[in-house]
Amino acid sequence: MLVHPSLFLFYFSLLLSIFLIISANSWFVVWMGLEMNLIFFIPLMLKKNNKYSNESSIKYFLTQAFASVLIINSALLLSKSVVVSENILLAALLLKTGSAPFHQWLPSLVEGLSWSCLMVLFILQKISPLLLISFLLKDGSTWSMSYMVITACAVVGSIGGLMSASLRKIMAYSSIAHMSWVLTSMVLSNFSWMSYYLVYCMVLVCGLDVFNKSSVFSINQLMLSSMSIRVVLGVSLLSLGGLPPFTGFVPKFMISVSLLQNELYFLFFVLLGSTFLSLFFYMRIVLVGVMLSSKNMSFSLKVGLKEAKISLNVMGLVMPSFFFLVL
């Protein structure tokens, strides 16, 4: 498939804006990097020029622009030592990531985007805000708000996924649910949230890449796909849900142990309950794909890349020893 050369420029500029934000030493440079990030992502959303992608790009622009206004205003208030400025700044960054209760724009936006664009939205576009949030959470004044957001993400992400039939909406609510784990790991340590987010990105890329290659957008379409696609997708989704012994289980297990050691029992039970609900709708997709599939289906199992994706998720059998050695 031919790719327009301008797309490489946009992807490169997107990565450049992320590095600019990571290396910034003032909130003005951070704000400028976030604006660059927004401007270079919108052309990627408009790659497929139709009314749905146009609507999604307008929604994304308005939401991110409002969050940017909050960031620059809270930075000015922060210089004046206003009490609530850090909470406003945290709320603006959470709005950029689509965390609950600032998530209303995300499920409606994903319906107009392709899987490759969703991969960028769920992974690259969250790196910069998450890094800034981790800096803010080092100060104890925002912890009470972070606990409220963690609880909201866990509840909204798990219940919202149960009520959705569209795979894009399910992955959006899954992203919201995983934000509760990322924010919880930020409260614990930098190593915890970085390792969790890295494993989450690896597993998510495996699942979204299968969706992209097979052009599957609903559970009904999944029933008509080949056996190789359903096997890789099933393993990726179960790993994403944190089912042992897959890769996604390892960081969740380590965070759960850390929560119990720090006597944060409320967060532990909230996250555990949301994980069980999330596993329910992941299992629903897997069971529909495996058991309720068509009899006239192609069962040719392709090797190579798909085997690599399965092994990446089954690495959960080996990775716990690595984590224990590091800790």
C-alpha positions as CSV (number, residue, x, y, z in Angstrom):
1,M,0.0,0.0,0.0
2,L,1.3,3.4,-1.0
3,V,1.8,5.9,1.8
4,H,1.9,9.7,1.2
5,P,5.3,11.2,2.1
6,S,3.7,13.8,4.3
7,L,2.6,11.1,6.8
8,F,6.2,10.4,7.6
9,L,6.7,14.1,8.3
10,F,3.6,14.2,10.6
11,Y,4.8,11.0,12.5
12,F,8.3,12.4,12.9
13,S,6.9,15.8,14.1
14,L,4.7,14.0,16.6
15,L,7.6,12.1,18.1
16,L,9.6,15.4,18.1
17,S,6.9,17.2,20.1
18,I,6.9,14.3,22.7
19,F,10.7,14.7,23.1
20,L,10.3,18.4,23.4
21,I,7.8,18.0,26.3
22,I,10.0,15.4,28.0
23,S,13.0,17.7,28.0
24,A,11.1,20.9,28.8
25,N,12.0,22.9,32.0
26,S,9.1,25.4,32.0
27,W,5.3,25.1,31.6
28,F,5.3,27.5,28.6
29,V,7.6,25.0,26.6
30,V,5.3,22.2,27.8
31,W,2.3,24.0,26.5
32,M,4.0,24.7,23.2
33,G,4.9,21.0,22.9
34,L,1.3,19.9,23.6
35,E,0.0,22.3,20.9
36,M,2.5,20.9,18.4
37,N,1.4,17.4,19.4
38,L,-2.2,18.4,18.7
39,I,-1.5,20.1,15.4
40,F,0.5,17.2,14.0
41,F,-2.0,14.5,15.1
42,I,-5.1,16.0,13.4
43,P,-3.8,15.4,9.8
44,L,-3.3,11.7,10.8
45,M,-6.9,11.6,11.9
46,L,-8.0,13.0,8.5
47,K,-6.0,10.4,6.5
48,K,-9.4,8.8,5.6
49,N,-11.4,11.8,4.4
50,N,-15.0,11.1,5.4
51,K,-17.6,12.8,7.5
52,Y,-16.9,10.5,10.5
53,S,-13.2,11.3,10.6
54,N,-14.0,15.0,10.1
55,E,-16.3,14.9,13.1
56,S,-13.8,13.1,15.2
57,S,-11.0,15.5,14.4
58,I,-13.2,18.5,15.3
59,K,-14.2,16.9,18.6
60,Y,-10.5,16.1,19.4
61,F,-9.4,19.6,18.5
62,L,-12.0,21.3,20.7
63,T,-11.3,19.1,23.7
64,Q,-7.6,19.4,23.5
65,A,-7.7,23.1,22.9
66,F,-9.9,23.6,26.0
67,A,-7.4,21.5,28.0
68,S,-4.5,23.6,26.7
69,V,-6.3,26.8,27.8
70,L,-6.7,25.3,31.2
71,I,-3.0,24.3,31.3
72,I,-1.7,27.8,30.4
73,N,-4.1,29.5,32.8
74,S,-3.2,27.1,35.7
75,A,0.5,27.7,35.0
76,L,-0.1,31.4,35.4
77,L,-2.0,30.7,38.6
78,L,0.8,28.4,39.8
79,S,3.3,31.3,39.4
80,K,1.0,33.3,41.8
81,S,0.9,30.4,44.3
82,V,-2.9,30.0,44.0
83,V,-4.1,27.0,46.1
84,V,-6.2,25.2,43.5
85,S,-3.8,25.8,40.6
86,E,-2.3,22.3,40.8
87,N,-5.7,20.6,40.9
88,I,-6.8,22.6,37.8
89,L,-3.5,21.6,36.0
90,L,-4.0,18.0,36.9
91,A,-7.6,18.1,35.7
92,A,-6.5,19.5,32.3
93,L,-3.9,16.8,31.9
94,L,-6.4,14.1,32.8
95,L,-8.8,15.6,30.2
96,K,-6.0,15.2,27.6
97,T,-5.6,11.5,28.4
98,G,-9.4,10.9,28.4
99,S,-9.5,9.7,32.1
100,A,-12.8,9.5,33.9
101,P,-14.7,11.7,34.9
102,F,-13.2,13.7,32.0
103,H,-13.7,10.9,29.5
104,Q,-17.0,11.8,27.7
105,W,-15.3,12.8,24.5
106,L,-13.2,9.6,24.0
107,P,-15.9,6.9,23.3
108,S,-17.7,9.0,20.8
109,L,-14.5,10.1,19.1
110,V,-13.1,6.6,18.4
111,E,-16.0,5.6,16.2
112,G,-14.7,7.8,13.4
113,L,-11.0,6.7,13.5
114,S,-9.1,3.8,11.9
115,W,-7.2,1.3,14.0
116,S,-3.8,2.7,13.1
117,C,-4.9,6.1,14.3
118,L,-6.4,4.6,17.5
119,M,-3.0,3.0,18.1
120,V,-1.4,6.5,18.1
121,L,-4.2,7.9,20.2
122,F,-4.0,5.2,22.9
123,I,-0.2,5.0,23.1
124,L,1.8,8.0,21.8
125,Q,-0.7,10.7,22.7
126,K,-0.8,9.7,26.3
127,I,3.0,9.7,26.9
128,S,3.4,13.4,27.4
129,P,0.4,14.0,29.7
130,L,1.2,11.0,31.8
131,L,4.8,12.1,32.3
132,L,3.5,15.6,33.5
133,I,1.0,13.9,35.8
134,S,3.7,11.9,37.4
135,F,5.6,15.1,38.2
136,L,2.4,16.6,39.8
137,L,1.7,13.5,41.9
138,K,5.1,13.8,43.6
139,D,3.4,16.6,45.6
140,G,0.9,15.2,48.1
141,S,-1.6,18.1,47.6
142,T,-3.1,16.3,44.5
143,W,-3.4,12.8,46.0
144,S,-7.0,13.2,47.1
145,M,-8.0,14.2,43.6
146,S,-5.9,11.4,42.1
147,Y,-7.7,8.8,44.3
148,M,-11.1,10.1,43.1
149,V,-9.9,9.8,39.4
150,I,-8.5,6.3,39.9
151,T,-11.9,5.1,41.3
152,A,-13.8,6.8,38.5
153,C,-11.6,5.3,35.8
154,A,-11.9,1.8,37.3
155,V,-15.7,2.0,37.5
156,V,-16.4,3.8,34.2
157,G,-13.9,1.7,32.2
158,S,-15.2,-1.6,33.4
159,I,-19.0,-0.9,33.3
160,G,-18.8,1.1,30.0
161,G,-17.1,-1.9,28.2
162,L,-19.9,-4.2,29.3
163,M,-22.5,-2.0,27.6
164,S,-20.7,-1.7,24.2
165,A,-20.9,-3.9,21.1
166,S,-18.4,-1.9,19.0
167,L,-14.8,-3.1,19.3
168,R,-13.5,0.5,19.1
169,K,-15.7,1.6,22.0
170,I,-14.7,-1.5,24.0
171,M,-11.0,-0.6,23.5
172,A,-11.7,3.0,24.4
173,Y,-13.3,1.9,27.7
174,S,-10.4,-0.5,28.2
175,S,-8.0,2.3,27.9
176,I,-9.9,4.3,30.6
177,A,-9.8,1.2,32.9
178,H,-6.1,0.8,32.4
179,M,-5.6,4.5,33.3
180,S,-6.7,3.6,36.8
181,W,-3.8,1.1,37.1
182,V,-1.3,3.6,35.5
183,L,-2.3,6.4,37.9
184,T,-2.2,4.0,40.9
185,S,1.3,2.9,39.9
186,M,2.3,6.6,39.7
187,V,1.4,7.0,43.4
188,L,3.7,4.1,44.2
189,S,6.9,4.8,42.1
190,N,8.2,5.9,38.7
191,F,9.5,2.5,37.9
192,S,6.0,1.0,38.5
193,W,4.1,3.2,36.1
194,M,6.7,3.1,33.4
195,S,7.0,-0.7,33.5
196,Y,3.2,-1.1,33.6
197,Y,2.7,1.4,30.6
198,L,5.5,-0.3,28.6
199,V,3.9,-3.8,29.0
200,Y,0.4,-2.4,28.3
201,C,1.7,-0.7,25.1
202,M,3.3,-4.0,23.9
203,V,0.1,-6.0,24.5
204,L,-2.2,-3.3,23.1
205,V,-0.1,-3.0,19.8
206,C,-0.5,-6.8,19.3
207,G,-4.3,-6.6,19.6
208,L,-4.9,-3.4,17.6
209,D,-2.5,-4.6,14.8
210,V,-4.7,-7.7,14.4
211,F,-7.8,-5.5,14.3
212,N,-6.1,-3.3,11.7
213,K,-4.9,-6.1,9.4
214,S,-8.3,-7.9,9.5
215,S,-10.4,-4.7,9.3
216,V,-12.7,-5.9,12.1
217,F,-14.8,-3.2,13.9
218,S,-17.6,-5.2,15.6
219,I,-18.1,-8.5,17.4
220,N,-20.2,-9.8,14.5
221,Q,-17.4,-9.2,12.0
222,L,-15.0,-11.1,14.3
223,M,-17.1,-14.3,13.8
224,L,-16.3,-14.2,10.1
225,S,-12.5,-13.9,10.5
226,S,-9.9,-16.7,10.2
227,M,-8.7,-18.9,13.0
228,S,-5.2,-17.4,13.0
229,I,-6.7,-13.9,13.6
230,R,-9.0,-15.2,16.4
231,V,-6.2,-17.1,18.2
232,V,-3.8,-14.1,18.2
233,L,-6.6,-11.7,19.2
234,G,-7.8,-14.0,22.0
235,V,-4.4,-14.3,23.5
236,S,-3.8,-10.5,23.3
237,L,-7.2,-9.6,24.8
238,L,-6.8,-12.1,27.7
239,S,-3.3,-10.6,28.3
240,L,-4.8,-7.1,28.2
241,G,-7.3,-8.1,30.8
242,G,-4.6,-9.4,33.1
243,L,-5.4,-13.1,33.1
244,P,-2.4,-15.3,34.3
245,P,-0.1,-16.5,33.0
246,F,0.0,-13.9,30.2
247,T,2.2,-10.8,30.1
248,G,-0.5,-8.4,31.1
249,F,-0.9,-10.2,34.5
250,V,2.7,-9.4,35.6
251,P,2.6,-5.6,36.1
252,K,-0.9,-5.9,37.7
253,F,0.4,-8.5,40.1
254,M,3.4,-6.3,41.1
255,I,1.2,-3.3,41.7
256,S,-1.3,-5.3,43.7
257,V,1.6,-6.5,46.0
258,S,2.8,-2.9,46.4
259,L,-0.7,-1.7,47.3
260,L,-1.0,-4.4,50.0
261,Q,2.4,-3.6,51.3
262,N,1.5,0.1,51.6
263,E,-1.9,-0.7,53.2
264,L,-3.9,0.9,50.3
265,Y,-6.7,-1.6,50.6
266,F,-9.4,0.5,49.2
267,L,-7.6,1.1,45.9
268,F,-6.7,-2.6,45.8
269,F,-10.3,-3.8,46.0
270,V,-11.5,-1.2,43.5
271,L,-8.9,-2.2,40.9
272,L,-9.5,-5.9,41.5
273,G,-13.2,-5.5,41.0
274,S,-12.8,-3.5,37.8
275,T,-10.3,-6.1,36.5
276,F,-12.9,-8.9,37.0
277,L,-15.5,-6.9,35.1
278,S,-13.1,-6.0,32.3
279,L,-12.1,-9.7,32.0
280,F,-15.8,-10.5,31.5
281,F,-16.1,-8.4,28.3
282,Y,-12.7,-9.6,27.1
283,M,-13.9,-13.2,27.6
284,R,-17.1,-12.3,25.7
285,I,-15.1,-11.3,22.7
286,V,-12.9,-14.4,22.9
287,L,-15.8,-16.8,23.3
288,V,-17.8,-15.2,20.4
289,G,-14.7,-15.5,18.2
290,V,-13.9,-19.1,19.1
291,M,-17.2,-20.8,19.8
292,L,-19.8,-18.9,17.8
293,S,-17.8,-18.6,14.6
294,S,-18.9,-19.7,11.1
295,K,-18.3,-23.2,9.9
296,N,-17.2,-22.0,6.5
297,M,-14.1,-20.3,7.9
298,S,-10.5,-20.5,6.8
299,F,-8.4,-22.5,9.3
300,S,-5.0,-21.8,7.7
301,L,-2.7,-20.8,10.6
302,K,0.0,-18.4,9.4
303,V,3.4,-18.4,11.1
304,G,5.9,-15.7,11.5
305,L,4.6,-12.4,12.8
306,K,1.5,-14.0,14.4
307,E,3.6,-16.5,16.3
308,A,5.8,-13.6,17.6
309,K,2.7,-11.8,18.9
310,I,1.5,-15.0,20.7
311,S,4.9,-15.5,22.3
312,L,5.0,-11.8,23.4
313,N,1.9,-12.4,25.4
314,V,2.9,-15.8,26.8
315,M,6.2,-14.2,28.0
316,G,4.2,-13.7,31.3
317,L,5.5,-17.1,32.2
318,V,9.1,-15.8,32.3
319,M,8.8,-12.1,33.1
320,P,7.9,-12.3,36.8
321,S,11.5,-13.5,37.6
322,F,12.8,-10.4,35.8
323,F,10.6,-8.1,37.8
324,F,11.5,-9.7,41.1
325,L,15.2,-9.4,40.3
326,V,14.8,-5.7,39.6
327,L,12.8,-5.0,42.7
